[in-house]
Amino acid sequence: MDHDSTDHPKPPSRARRGSQPDLPPPDPTVADVDPATSAAEEDDEARLPEAPEEPTEAIAEGPLAVGHAAIENAVRLAPTSPGVYRMLNTASDVLYVGKAKNVRKRLASYARVNAPLPARILRMIAATVTVEIVSTTTETEALLLEANLIKQLRPRFNVQLRDDKSFPYILITGDHWAPQILKHRGAQTRPGRYFGPFASAGAVNRTITALQRAFLIRSCTDGFFESRTRPCLLYQIRRCSGPCTREIDFPGYSELVREATDFLSGRSHAVKELLAAEMEKASNELEFETAALYRDRLAALSAIQSQQGINPRTVEEADVFAIHQEGGYSCVEVFFFRTGQNWGNRAYFPRAEKSFTPQEVLASFLAQFYDDKPPPKLILLSHEIEECALLADALCVKAGYKVEISVPKRGEKKELVTHALTNAREALGRKLADTATQSRLLEAMAATLGLRQMPKRIEVYDNSHIQGTNAVGAMIVAGPDGFIKNQYRKFNIKSEGLTPGDDYAMMREVLERRFKRLLKPPEGDAAKADDDSFPQWPDLVIIDGGRGQLNAVREIFQGLGLTQVSLMAVAKGPDRDAGRETLFMPDREAIKLEPRDPVLYFIQRLRDEAHRFVIGSHRKLRKKDIREAGLQEIPGIGPSRKRALLHHFGTLKEIERASIADLGKVPGVSAESARKIFEFFHAQAG
């Protein structure tokens, strides 16, 4: 959907009939939906699932009694109007967020001591010590607030949308006489036309590149644009029309922008017909170079549409959701269709307890998904969900236009849902395969290294600097599901008086900062910030280095009183050859694995990922310093040469990108100076 810039509240669940298992101990990965009946029922009475056939001993009467008492107290004070309620434990952590048309009746369904509630609800009640209530004017407002609170607070008994990255858009700016095309994330505050969402940054980048070939719109910044005295390389390779140096006039460039806007707005057929006619006209007039330009533009447009896969004929704007469950996991596949074009898809794996039905997970997922995104006019689902009409009304209120939610039964819309369901099934299959492979590797690592148990959380540390400058440390995290990138951390080295290049001191600072924070109980919102389904304490810490680094880290851990965390150092092989690494662990002989050992490959992957992350962090820090300091730090580059470089290239970023040969073409810059400039920007970090 384009426009100008000027956890879904789950329906209450009905537990499936049949026997219930004995109650396990409280599980932080458990999610839940409301046990009460739909608030849309006329009498709003709670329908409670059948009781377990076998009584359970796992939850003591004491905690249950406390929980029931807390809820009963809340019932007496609860309003009979719509609202949102939160159940909290002794640490004031939010356990569950729910909404109801009649809050008092909904809470009363939990307070019945002899009510046959399912095991997960009993666990939640046993952990509850207080209930907070927020009244709303309508049930629609309650639904929207519930979704917002679930995403913000991440209650462990709710279905959670774990991947919450923002979606990228294409922006054609409207605040310059020569509009720029670029990728955009975040708040849409800059004037212009926004087209999206796209499923990934890669999809946006490919589309922008093809659009540049098709419509020759500039992608450079306004500052770079204004400083040009001759066309840049993009003009030479026919990916820009050169408005910066007036290679094209204002009316001509405006026509290109209009064509690009029409194409992204869904009028692609008309644009292609126009280009084809212009190509034919130029060919008839024997202007073969012009005809070839139109031919290349048509080819670029065809490339965009071929990359987008299926492009529906009857669906102008829609999001398609399909859910598949297997092996205790749920996968929701989302396809985005805008202006009659497929703008990509993304797979989500929401956290949900195994007993949830696809309908329950999908219903809770949807409202969370659209909490911070504008919904399309049509949403197609693979499964019927409860309170579908209420969700549609809530999205209408949020978007300001009518939103339809449906489960198609036939035709092209049904084909789109079937295609999404196939992708969900395949994505979940890959997820299960990766998880199984990762688990086998972790079990093999535990056996090879003699660990007490399979590590559920592995932290790998590395640091990077150039002769002690811009020193940065980094931690990457891996577990049974692979790399956990939202747990990665970087540490800018802050110690004063640090000897340049002292890797031991840098590692000491990183580890002390990391584990002192972990040893200190979190306060306030920080206590809820991390996903409690994944352990916060590592089972194994890996560092890049040999016996010396290992002993240094061991001393740090002893000083902090850490005795339950296993340590390992990975030393590079002779000549830094991969496959010849040596593994060091405290109080043990060095370990050398066979070059083709899967465990060794796995350890190499962990180390390489840490190295990649820390090098990237170091380069960002260094480039920031370079931009702040300008070119003064480069030996032999004074004010005159600096002015010449900036006049020639326009911006410091372009100087960074330039080759030695391009730098040598600048007046006053010798071959030796060009080499120094190039090496300054491309020096390798240690």
C-alpha positions in Angstrom: 0.0 0.0 0.0 1.4 3.4 -0.9 0.5 6.7 0.7 1.7 10.2 1.0 3.6 11.3 4.1 1.9 14.9 4.6 -0.6 -10.5 19.8 -3.6 -10.2 18.6 -6.0 -10.2 21.5 -6.9 -13.7 21.3 -10.4 -14.8 21.3 -11.1 -16.9 24.4 -10.2 -20.5 23.8 -12.3 -23.5 24.2 -10.1 -26.4 25.3 -10.3 -29.5 23.2 -12.1 -32.5 24.7 -10.2 -35.5 26.0 -7.9 -36.3 28.8 -5.4 -33.8 30.1 -1.8 -34.7 31.1 -0.5 -34.4 34.6 0.5 -30.9 35.5 4.2 -30.2 34.8 6.1 -27.7 36.8 5.8 -24.1 35.7 7.3 -23.7 32.2 8.4 -20.2 31.2 7.8 -21.1 27.5 4.1 -21.8 28.1 1.7 -19.4 26.4 -2.0 -19.3 26.8 -5.3 -17.9 25.6 -8.3 -16.9 27.6 -10.2 -19.8 29.0 -13.4 -17.9 29.2 -16.0 -17.8 26.4 -16.1 -15.1 23.7 -16.9 -11.8 25.1 -19.3 -11.3 22.2 -21.7 -13.9 23.7 -24.9 -12.2 24.7 -24.6 -13.1 28.4 -20.8 -13.1 28.4 -20.9 -16.2 30.6 -17.6 -18.1 30.8 -17.5 -21.5 29.2 -14.9 -23.6 31.0 -13.1 -26.6 29.5 -13.7 -30.0 30.9 -11.7 -31.0 33.9 -8.7 -33.2 33.6 -9.6 -36.8 34.0 -6.8 -37.4 36.5 -6.2 -35.0 39.4 -2.8 -33.4 39.6 -0.4 -33.0 42.5 2.0 -30.6 40.8 0.5 -27.4 42.1 0.1 -27.1 45.8 -3.1 -25.9 47.3 -1.3 -23.0 48.9 -0.3 -21.1 45.7 -3.6 -21.9 44.1 -5.5 -20.5 47.1 -3.4 -17.3 47.0 -4.1 -16.9 43.3 -7.8 -17.5 43.7 -7.9 -15.0 46.6 -6.1 -12.3 44.5 -8.5 -12.8 41.6 -11.6 -12.8 43.9 -10.4 -9.5 45.4 -10.1 -8.1 41.8 -13.6 -9.4 40.9 -15.1 -7.3 43.7 -13.5 -4.1 42.3 -13.7 -5.0 38.6 -16.1 -3.0 36.3 -18.8 -4.6 34.3 -17.7 -2.7 31.2 -15.1 -3.6 28.6 -11.4 -3.5 29.6 -8.0 -5.2 29.8 -6.7 -7.0 32.8 -3.1 -8.0 33.7 -2.2 -10.8 36.1 1.1 -10.3 38.0 3.4 -12.5 40.1 5.3 -11.7 43.3 8.1 -9.9 41.3 5.5 -7.7 39.6 6.1 -9.5 36.3 3.1 -9.6 34.0 2.0 -13.2 33.5 -0.9 -12.7 31.3 -2.8 -10.0 29.5 -6.5 -10.5 28.5 -9.4 -8.4 27.4 -13.2 -8.8 28.0 -16.5 -7.2 27.1 -17.4 -7.6 30.8 -14.2 -7.6 32.9 -16.0 -8.7 36.1 -17.5 -11.8 34.5 -14.3 -12.7 32.8 -12.3 -12.6 36.0 -15.0 -14.5 37.9 -14.4 -17.4 35.6 -10.9 -17.7 37.0 -12.0 -17.3 40.6 -14.2 -20.4 40.9 -12.3 -22.7 43.2 -13.8 -25.9 41.9 -13.9 -24.9 38.2 -12.4 -27.4 35.8 -9.6 -25.3 34.3 -6.9 -26.7 32.1 -3.4 -27.2 33.5 -1.8 -24.1 32.0 -4.5 -21.8 33.5 -4.0 -23.4 36.9 -0.3 -22.7 36.7 -1.0 -19.1 35.8 -3.5 -18.7 38.7 -1.0 -20.3 41.1 1.6 -17.7 40.2 -0.8 -14.7 40.4 -0.7 -12.4 43.4 -2.4 -9.3 42.0 -4.6 -8.2 39.1 -4.5 -4.8 37.4 -7.4 -3.5 35.3 -7.7 -0.8 32.7 -11.2 0.1 31.6 -11.9 1.0 27.9 -14.9 2.6 26.2 -15.5 -0.3 23.8 -14.4 -3.9 23.3 -12.6 -2.8 20.1 -10.4 -0.4 22.2 -9.8 -3.3 24.6 -8.7 -5.5 21.8 -6.2 -3.0 20.5 -4.8 -2.2 23.9 -4.4 -5.9 24.7 -2.3 -6.4 21.6 -0.2 -3.4 22.4 0.5 -4.6 26.0 1.3 -8.2 24.9 4.0 -6.9 22.5 5.3 -4.5 25.1 5.3 -6.7 28.2 5.8 -10.1 26.6 3.7 -12.1 29.2 4.8 -15.7 29.4 1.2 -17.1 29.3 0.3 -15.2 26.0 1.0 -16.2 22.5 4.0 -14.0 21.5 5.0 -12.6 18.1 8.8 -13.0 18.6 10.1 -11.5 15.3 9.1 -7.9 15.4 11.4 -6.2 12.9 10.0 -3.2 11.0 9.2 -3.6 7.3 11.1 -1.7 4.7 9.4 0.7 2.2 10.4 2.4 -1.1 10.3 6.1 -0.8 10.2 8.6 -3.7 10.9 11.9 -2.0 8.8 14.9 -2.4 11.0 17.7 -0.9 13.4 18.2 -3.9 12.9 19.3 -7.5 14.6 16.1 -8.5 13.0 13.3 -6.4 15.2 10.6 -5.0 14.4 6.9 -4.7 15.5 5.1 -1.6 14.8 2.4 1.0 13.0 3.6 4.1 12.3 2.2 7.6 10.6 3.7 10.6 8.4 6.7 10.9 7.1 8.0 7.6 7.7 11.7 8.3 9.7 12.8 5.2 7.5 14.2 2.4 7.0 11.9 -0.5 5.3 8.7 -1.7 5.8 5.5 0.3 5.3 2.1 -1.3 5.2 -1.1 0.7 5.6 -3.0 2.9 8.2 -5.3 1.3 9.0 -8.5 3.1 12.8 -7.9 3.3 15.5 -5.4 2.7 16.8 -7.6 -0.1 13.5 -7.4 -1.9 13.6 -3.6 -1.7 17.2 -3.3 -2.8 16.6 -5.5 -5.9 13.5 -3.6 -6.8 15.2 -0.2 -6.4 18.1 -1.4 -8.6 15.7 -2.5 -11.3 13.6 0.7 -11.0 16.8 2.7 -11.5 17.5 0.8 -14.7 13.9 1.3 -15.8 13.2 4.9 -14.9 16.7 6.4 -14.3 15.8 8.1 -11.0 18.6 9.2 -8.8 19.4 7.4 -5.5 22.1 9.8 -4.2 21.7 12.0 -1.2 20.7 15.7 -1.6 24.2 16.8 -0.4 26.0 14.6 -3.0 23.5 15.8 -5.7 24.2 19.5 -5.0 28.0 19.1 -5.1 28.3 17.4 -8.4 30.0 19.2 -11.3 30.0 16.2 -13.6 27.8 13.0 -13.8 28.7 10.1 -11.5 29.2 6.5 -12.4 25.5 5.6 -12.2 24.9 7.9 -15.1 27.7 6.2 -17.1 26.2 2.8 -16.6 22.6 4.0 -17.4 21.1 3.8 -13.9 20.5 7.5 -13.6 19.4 10.3 -16.0 21.9 12.8 -14.5 19.6 15.6 -13.2 22.5 16.8 -11.0 24.4 18.3 -14.0 21.3 18.9 -16.1 21.8 16.0 -18.4 18.0 15.9 -18.4 15.7 18.9 -18.0 13.1 19.3 -15.3 10.0 18.2 -17.4 11.9 15.1 -18.7 12.9 14.0 -15.2 9.4 14.7 -13.8 8.0 12.4 -16.5 10.4 9.6 -15.4 9.3 10.1 -11.8 5.6 10.0 -12.8 6.2 6.7 -14.7 7.9 5.2 -11.7 5.1 6.2 -9.4 2.5 4.8 -11.8 4.4 1.5 -12.0 4.6 1.2 -8.2 0.9 2.2 -7.9 -0.2 -0.8 -9.9 -0.4 0.8 -13.4 2.5 -1.3 -14.7 0.7 -2.5 -17.8 0.1 1.1 -19.0 3.7 2.1 -18.3 5.0 -0.9 -20.3 2.7 -0.2 -23.2 4.0 3.4 -23.3 7.6 2.3 -23.2 7.0 -0.2 -25.9 5.4 2.4 -28.1 8.3 4.8 -27.6 10.7 2.0 -28.5 8.8 1.2 -31.7 8.7 4.9 -32.6 12.4 5.4 -32.1 13.2 2.3 -34.1 11.0 3.5 -37.0 12.9 6.8 -37.0 16.2 4.9 -37.1 17.2 6.2 -33.6 18.5 2.8 -32.6 20.4 4.0 -29.5 17.2 5.6 -28.1 15.3 2.4 -29.0 17.9 0.3 -27.2 17.5 2.5 -24.1 13.7 1.8 -24.1 14.4 -1.9 -24.6 16.6 -2.0 -21.6 14.0 -0.2 -19.5 11.3 -2.7 -20.5 13.7 -5.6 -19.6 14.2 -4.1 -16.2 10.5 -3.8 -15.6 10.0 -7.5 -16.6 12.8 -8.4 -14.2 10.9 -6.8 -11.3 7.7 -8.7 -12.0 9.5 -12.0 -12.6 11.3 -11.7 -9.2 7.9 -11.1 -7.5 6.6 -14.6 -8.4 2.9 -14.9 -8.6 1.1 -11.6 -9.3 -2.6 -12.0 -8.8 -5.1 -10.7 -11.4 -8.0 -10.1 -9.2 -6.3 -9.0 -5.9 -5.2 -5.5 -5.8 -4.1 -5.2 -2.2 -4.1 -7.9 0.5 -2.1 -9.7 3.1 -2.3 -13.5 3.1 -1.8 -15.4 6.4 -1.4 -19.2 6.5 -0.5 -21.3 9.6 0.9 -24.8 9.8 1.6 -26.7 13.0 4.0 -29.7 13.5 6.3 -31.0 16.2 5.0 -28.6 18.8 5.9 -25.5 16.6 3.7 -23.1 14.7 4.7 -21.3 11.5 2.7 -18.3 10.2 3.6 -17.4 6.6 2.7 -13.9 5.5 2.5 -12.8 1.8 2.2 -9.1 0.9 0.3 -8.1 -2.2 0.2 -4.4 -3.2 -0.9 -2.8 -6.4 -1.5 -6.2 -7.9 2.1 -7.3 -7.3 3.7 -9.7 -4.9 6.0 -7.8 -2.7 7.5 -10.8 -0.9 6.8 -13.1 2.1 8.1 -13.8 5.5 7.8 -16.7 7.9 7.1 -16.2 11.7 7.4 -18.7 14.5 5.3 -17.4 17.3 5.9 -18.7 20.8 2.8 -20.8 21.8 2.1 -23.7 24.1 1.8 -27.0 22.2 -1.9 -27.5 23.0 -3.0 -24.4 21.1 -5.0 -24.9 17.9 -4.0 -23.1 14.7 -7.1 -20.9 15.0 -6.0 -19.8 18.5 -2.5 -19.0 17.5 -3.5 -17.2 14.3 -6.1 -15.1 16.1 -3.6 -13.9 18.8 -0.9 -13.4 16.1 -2.9 -11.1 13.9 -3.7 -8.2 16.3 0.0 -8.2 17.5 1.1 -8.1 13.9 -0.9 -5.0 13.0 -0.2 -3.2 16.3 2.4 -1.0 14.6 1.6 -1.6 10.9 -1.1 -0.2 8.6 -3.4 -3.1 7.6 -4.4 -3.6 3.9 -8.0 -3.4 2.8 -8.2 -7.2 2.5 -6.8 -9.9 4.8 -7.0 -13.6 3.7 -6.6 -16.4 6.2 -6.1 -20.1 6.0 -8.3 -20.8 9.1 -11.5 -19.4 10.6 -10.8 -17.4 13.8 -13.2 -16.4 16.6 -14.0 -12.8 17.0 -13.2 -12.2 13.3 -15.7 -9.3 13.1 -14.3 -7.7 16.2 -10.8 -7.8 14.8 -12.0 -6.3 11.5 -13.7 -3.5 13.4 -10.6 -2.8 15.4 -8.4 -2.6 12.3 -11.0 -0.3 10.6 -10.7 2.0 13.6 -7.0 1.9 13.5 -6.6 2.4 9.7 -9.5 4.7 9.1 -10.9 2.7 6.2 -12.8 -0.6 5.8 -10.8 -3.8 6.4 -12.2 -7.1 5.3 -11.0 -10.4 6.9 -12.0 -13.6 5.1 -11.2 -17.3 4.5 -11.6 -17.8 0.8 -13.2 -21.1 -0.4 -12.5 -20.9 -4.2 -10.9 -19.0 -7.0 -7.7 -17.1 -7.1 -7.8 -16.0 -3.5 -8.0 -19.6 -2.4 -5.0 -20.3 -4.6 -3.1 -17.5 -2.9 -3.9 -19.0 0.6 -3.0 -22.5 -0.6 0.4 -21.2 -1.9 1.1 -19.5 1.4 0.1 -22.7 3.3 2.6 -24.6 1.2 5.3 -22.1 2.1 4.4 -22.3 5.8 4.7 -26.1 5.7 8.1 -25.9 4.0 9.4 -23.2 6.3 8.4 -25.2 9.4 10.0 -28.3 7.9 13.3 -26.4 7.5 12.9 -25.0 11.0 12.4 -28.5 12.5 15.4 -29.9 10.5 17.6 -27.0 11.6 16.6 -27.4 15.2 17.2 -31.2 15.1 20.6 -30.7 13.5 21.5 -28.0 16.0 20.5 -30.2 18.9 22.6 -33.1 17.6 25.6 -30.7 17.3 25.1 -29.4 20.8 24.8 -33.0 22.2 28.0 -34.0 20.3 29.8 -30.9 21.6 28.8 -31.7 25.1 30.2 -35.3 24.7 33.4 -34.1 23.0 34.1 -31.4 25.6 33.0 -33.4 28.6 30.3 -30.9 29.6 27.8 -31.8 32.3 24.8 -31.3 29.9 24.0 -30.1 26.5 24.6 -26.3 26.4 21.3 -24.4 25.9 23.1 -21.1 25.7 26.6 -20.5 24.3 28.2 -17.1 24.4 31.3 -16.3 22.2 33.4 -13.3 22.9 35.9 -11.4 20.7 37.4 -7.9 20.5 38.7 -5.7 17.6 40.8 -2.7 17.4 43.6 -1.1 15.3 46.6 -0.5 17.5 44.3 0.1 20.4 42.1 2.7 18.7 38.3 2.3 18.4 38.5 -0.8 20.6 35.2 -2.7 20.8 34.3 -6.1 22.2 31.3 -8.2 21.2 29.3 -11.2 22.3 27.3 -13.5 20.1 24.8 -16.0 21.4 23.8 -19.5 20.1 21.4 -22.1 21.3 19.2 -25.0 20.1 17.5 -22.7 17.5 20.8 -21.5 16.1 22.2 -17.9 16.4 20.0 -15.8 18.7 20.7 -12.4 17.1 18.5 -10.3 19.3 20.7 -11.4 22.2 24.0 -10.1 20.6 25.8 -7.3 22.4 28.7 -5.0 21.7 30.9 -3.2 24.2 32.7 0.0 23.5 35.9 -0.3 25.5 35.9 2.6 28.1 38.8 1.9 30.4 41.2 4.8 30.8 44.9 4.2 30.8 44.4 0.9 28.8 47.6 -0.1 27.1 47.0 0.0 23.3 46.5 -3.5 22.0 46.2 -5.2 25.5 43.7 -7.9 24.5 43.6 -9.3 28.0 42.5 -6.0 29.6 39.9 -5.5 26.9 38.5 -9.0 27.4 38.5 -8.4 31.2 36.4 -5.2 30.8 33.9 -6.9 28.5 33.4 -9.9 30.7 33.2 -7.9 33.9 30.6 -5.6 32.4 28.6 -8.5 31.1 28.6 -10.7 34.2 28.3 -8.0 36.8 25.2 -6.9 35.1 23.9 -10.5 35.1 24.8 -10.9 38.8 22.8 -7.8 39.7 19.1 -8.4 39.8 17.3 -6.4 37.0 15.0 -3.6 38.0 11.8 -2.3 36.5 11.2 -2.8 32.8 14.7 -4.3 32.4 13.5 -7.4 34.2 10.9 -8.0 31.5 13.1 -7.0 28.5 14.4 -10.4 27.6 12.6 -13.4 26.4 12.2 -15.7 29.4 11.9 -18.7 27.1 15.6 -18.6 26.5 18.1 -18.8 29.5 20.0 -15.6 30.3 23.0 -17.4 31.9 25.4 -19.2 29.5 26.2 -22.8 29.9 29.4 -22.4 27.9 31.6 -19.3 27.2 34.0 -19.4 24.2 36.8 -16.9 23.6 39.1 -16.5 20.7 42.6 -17.2 22.0 44.9 -19.7 23.6 45.9 -20.9 27.0 46.9 -17.4 28.1 43.5 -15.9 27.3 41.8 -18.9 28.9 43.7 -18.4 32.2 42.9 -14.6 32.2 39.2 -15.3 31.7 39.3 -18.0 34.4 40.7 -15.5 36.9 38.0 -13.0 36.0 35.3 -15.7 36.6 36.9 -16.7 39.9 36.9 -13.0 41.0 33.2 -12.8 40.2 32.4 -16.1 41.9 31.3 -17.8 38.7 31.8 -21.5 39.0 28.9 -23.1 37.0 29.9 -21.6 33.6 32.1 -23.8 31.4 35.0 -22.1 29.6 36.8 -22.8 26.4 39.4 -21.0 24.3 39.8 -21.6 20.5 43.3 -21.0 19.2 43.9 -20.6 15.5 46.0 -23.2 13.8 49.4 -22.7 12.3 49.3 -20.0 9.6 45.7 -19.4 10.8 44.5 -22.5 8.9 40.9 -23.5 9.5 40.6 -27.1 10.6 43.8 -27.1 12.7 42.5 -25.2 15.7 43.4 -26.2 19.2 40.7 -26.2 22.0 41.7 -25.3 25.6 39.7 -25.9 28.7 40.6 -25.4 32.4 42.6 -28.2 34.0 42.6 -30.3 30.9 45.0 -31.2 28.1 44.6 -29.3 24.9 42.1 -30.9 22.5 42.7 -31.2 18.7 39.7 -32.5 16.7 39.9 -34.1 13.3 39.7 -31.6 10.5 36.4 -32.9 9.3 34.8 -33.3 12.7 31.3 -31.8 12.7 31.9 -30.4 16.2 34.9 -28.6 14.9 33.0 -27.1 12.0 30.3 -25.9 14.5 32.9 -24.3 16.7 34.5 -22.6 13.7 31.0 -21.2 12.8 30.6 -19.8 16.2 34.0 -18.2 16.2 33.6 -16.8 12.7 30.2 -15.3 13.6 31.7 -13.6 16.6 34.5 -12.3 14.4 32.1 -11.0 11.8 30.0 -9.2 14.4 32.9 -7.6 16.2 34.6 -6.4 13.0 31.4 -4.9 11.8 30.9 -3.1 15.1 34.5 -1.8 15.0 34.2 -0.5 11.4 31.0 1.4 12.3 32.7 3.0 15.3 35.8 3.8 13.2 33.8 5.3 10.3 32.0 7.5 12.8 35.2 8.8 14.2 36.6 9.3 10.7 33.5 11.3 9.7 33.7 13.4 12.8 37.4 14.1 12.3 37.3 14.5 8.6 40.5 13.8 6.7 42.9 15.5 9.1 44.1 12.2 10.6 45.6 11.0 7.3 49.3 11.8 7.2 50.2 14.3 4.4 46.6 15.4 3.8 46.2 19.1 4.6 43.4 21.6 4.0 44.2 22.1 0.3 44.1 18.4 -0.6 41.1 17.9 1.6 39.2 20.6 -0.3 40.3 19.1 -3.6 39.1 15.6 -2.6 35.7 16.9 -1.4 35.3 19.0 -4.5 36.0 16.0 -6.7 34.0 13.4 -4.9 31.4 15.5 -3.2 31.2 13.6 0.2 33.5 11.8 2.5 31.5 8.6 1.9 32.4 8.7 -1.8 36.0 9.2 -0.9 35.8 6.1 1.3 34.5 4.1 -1.7 37.0 5.4 -4.2 39.8 3.2 -5.6 43.5 4.1 -5.6 43.2 4.9 -9.3 40.2 7.3 -8.8 41.9 9.0 -5.9 45.1 9.5 -8.0 43.0 11.5 -10.6 42.3 14.3 -8.0 44.4 17.4 -8.7 47.3 17.6 -6.2 47.0 14.0 -5.0 50.0 11.9 -5.9 50.1 8.2 -6.3 51.6 7.8 -2.8 49.0 10.1 -1.2 46.3 8.1 -3.0 47.7 4.9 -1.5 47.8 6.4 2.0 44.2 7.6 1.7 43.0 4.3 0.5 44.8 2.3 3.2 43.5 4.7 5.9 39.9 3.8 5.0 40.5 0.1 4.3 42.9 -0.9 7.1 42.2 -4.3 8.6 41.1 -4.4 12.2 42.8 -6.7 14.7 
